[in-house]
């Protein structure tokens, strides 16, 4: 990979429908041009694509995905809490996903997309472990009602993916809408409800490079267990300092670099 670093685009917390749609479309199209100009292999949308609930959310979902389909290259979606203002089946249909959690591989890296709203205030878990995960919302002040948890079936799938990546000699990068560490969020925004359980799984795998999240509406970073946990700044705050709209991630054998929409280098992180 050293002679051929991988570059991919990244954007978070678009909240389409929150502001002026003409401006939202224009600024998203500028991101498309940026990713194409800089040869992004693909782009990841980190969740909270839309605003609103019920019919308003569905209208925003249809409008947002219509704009995103103008992007001619590959775009991967991560479900956020606002995304499920519309029904999950409609979200999957509009984003052309078969499942809200999935994986893909390129350049010797396995990318794992997690579904942090697997268990949420609207779901009724049918197993004791998942009911306990839902009950975290009543005992943990960081488990806010607008966040969620990863359930047992998805956890089993995650472990399988991590084991397969380790056996295949692949590095791993994860995406989740919700931050997994208190150092990369704050109490008002909260965390994945079962963040401790998931990070306890991750710490056993030395091939995990990074976990990218959104939700916080500002950037944050912390390294734990040799993993770079990065919360990305939001599109919705693009008209406020530091005027960030979207970014680019570049990774080679020794480092991971994060750029803004002007290719200003924001951070360089060393990897093993």
Residue pairs with C-beta under 8 A, 6 or more apart in sequence:
1 107
1 108
1 251
1 252
1 253
2 252
2 253
2 254
4 107
5 250
5 251
5 252
6 41
6 106
6 107
6 109
6 250
6 251
6 252
7 38
7 39
7 40
7 41
7 248
7 249
7 250
7 251
8 40
8 41
8 42
8 43
8 44
8 248
8 249
9 31
9 34
9 35
9 40
9 42
9 43
9 44
9 246
9 247
9 248
9 249
10 43
10 44
10 46
10 212
10 232
10 246
10 247
10 248
10 249
11 31
11 43
11 44
11 45
11 46
11 232
11 235
11 245
11 246
11 247
12 45
12 46
12 47
12 48
12 214
12 215
12 232
12 233
12 234
12 235
13 46
13 47
13 48
13 80
13 214
13 215
13 217
13 234
13 235
13 236
13 237
14 24
14 28
14 45
14 48
14 49
14 50
14 64
14 234
14 235
14 236
15 48
15 49
15 50
15 51
15 82
15 234
15 235
15 236
16 24
16 49
16 50
16 51
16 60
16 63
16 64
16 67
17 24
17 50
17 51
17 52
17 56
17 57
17 59
17 60
17 63
17 64
18 51
18 236
19 236
21 63
24 67
25 67
27 235
27 238
27 245
28 67
28 68
28 235
29 67
29 70
30 245
30 261
31 235
31 245
31 246
31 261
32 70
32 71
32 72
34 246
34 248
34 261
35 43
35 71
35 73
35 246
35 248
36 72
36 73
38 248
38 263
40 73
40 248
41 74
41 106
41 107
42 73
42 74
42 75
42 76
42 106
43 71
43 73
43 74
43 75
43 76
44 75
44 76
44 77
44 78
44 111
44 113
44 175
44 212
45 68
45 75
45 76
45 77
45 78
46 78
46 80
46 175
46 177
46 212
46 213
46 214
46 232
47 77
47 78
47 79
47 80
47 81
47 82
47 83
47 116
47 177
47 214
47 215
48 80
48 81
48 82
48 83
48 177
48 214
48 215
48 234
48 236
49 61
49 64
49 65
49 77
49 80
49 82
49 83
49 95
50 57
50 60
50 61
50 64
50 82
50 83
50 85
50 86
51 57
51 60
51 82
51 85
52 59
52 60
52 82
52 85
53 85
54 85
56 85
57 82
57 85
57 86
58 86
58 87
58 90
60 85
60 86
61 83
61 86
61 90
61 91
61 94
62 94
65 94
65 95
68 75
76 104
76 111
76 113
76 175
77 95
77 97
77 113
78 113
78 114
78 175
78 176
78 177
78 214
79 88
79 91
79 100
79 115
79 116
79 117
79 177
80 116
80 117
80 177
80 178
80 214
80 215
81 116
81 117
81 120
81 146
81 147
81 148
81 177
81 178
81 215
83 91
83 117
83 177
84 91
84 117
84 120
84 122
86 94
88 100
91 97
91 100
92 98
92 99
92 100
99 115
100 113
100 115
100 117
100 118
101 112
101 113
101 114
101 115
101 118
101 154
101 157
101 158
102 113
103 110
103 111
103 112
103 113
103 161
104 110
104 111
105 111
105 170
107 251
108 169
108 170
108 171
109 170
109 171
109 172
109 173
109 209
109 251
110 161
110 164
110 165
110 168
110 170
110 171
110 172
110 173
111 172
111 173
111 174
111 175
112 158
112 161
112 162
112 172
112 173
112 174
112 175
113 174
113 175
113 176
114 150
114 154
114 158
114 174
114 175
114 176
114 198
115 150
115 154
116 147
116 148
116 149
116 150
116 176
116 177
116 178
116 192
117 148
117 177
118 148
118 149
118 150
118 151
118 154
119 125
119 130
119 133
119 134
119 148
119 149
119 150
119 151
119 193
120 147
120 148
120 149
121 137
121 145
121 148
123 134
125 131
125 133
125 134
125 151
127 152
129 152
130 149
130 151
130 152
133 149
133 150
133 151
133 193
133 194
133 197
134 149
134 193
136 143
136 149
136 193
136 194
137 143
137 144
137 145
137 147
137 193
140 193
141 187
142 182
142 185
142 187
142 190
142 191
142 195
143 149
143 190
143 191
143 193
144 188
144 189
144 190
146 190
147 178
147 190
147 191
147 192
147 193
147 215
148 178
148 192
148 193
149 192
149 193
149 194
150 158
150 192
150 194
150 197
150 198
155 197
155 198
155 201
158 198
158 201
159 201
162 172
162 201
162 202
162 205
162 208
165 171
165 172
165 205
165 207
166 205
166 207
170 207
171 207
171 208
171 209
171 271
172 205
172 207
172 208
172 209
173 208
173 209
173 210
173 211
173 212
173 251
174 202
174 208
174 210
174 211
174 212
175 211
175 212
175 213
176 192
176 211
176 212
176 213
177 213
177 214
177 215
178 185
178 190
178 191
178 192
178 195
178 213
178 215
179 185
179 189
179 191
179 192
179 195
179 213
179 215
179 216
179 220
179 229
179 231
180 191
180 192
180 195
180 198
180 199
180 202
180 211
180 213
180 229
181 191
181 195
181 199
181 222
181 224
181 229
182 191
183 220
183 222
183 224
183 229
184 213
184 216
184 220
184 221
184 222
184 229
184 230
184 231
185 191
185 215
185 216
185 220
185 231
186 216
189 215
189 216
189 217
190 215
192 198
199 224
199 225
202 208
202 211
202 225
202 227
203 224
203 225
203 227
206 226
206 272
208 225
208 226
208 227
209 227
209 228
209 251
209 256
209 271
210 227
210 228
210 229
210 230
210 256
210 269
210 271
211 227
211 228
211 229
211 230
212 230
212 231
212 232
212 249
213 229
213 230
213 231
213 232
214 231
214 232
214 234
215 231
216 231
216 234
217 233
217 234
217 236
217 237
218 231
218 233
218 234
218 237
219 230
219 231
219 232
219 233
219 244
219 266
220 230
220 231
221 228
221 229
221 230
221 231
221 267
222 229
223 229
223 269
226 272
228 256
228 269
228 271
230 258
230 267
232 247
233 242
233 244
233 247
235 245
235 246
237 244
238 244
238 245
242 260
244 260
244 261
245 260
245 261
246 260
246 261
247 258
247 259
247 260
247 261
247 266
248 258
248 259
248 263
249 256
249 257
249 258
249 259
250 256
250 257
250 259
251 257
251 271
253 271
254 270
254 271
255 268
255 269
255 270
255 271
256 268
256 269
256 271
257 265
257 267
257 268
257 269
258 265
258 266
258 267
258 268
258 269
259 265
259 266
260 266
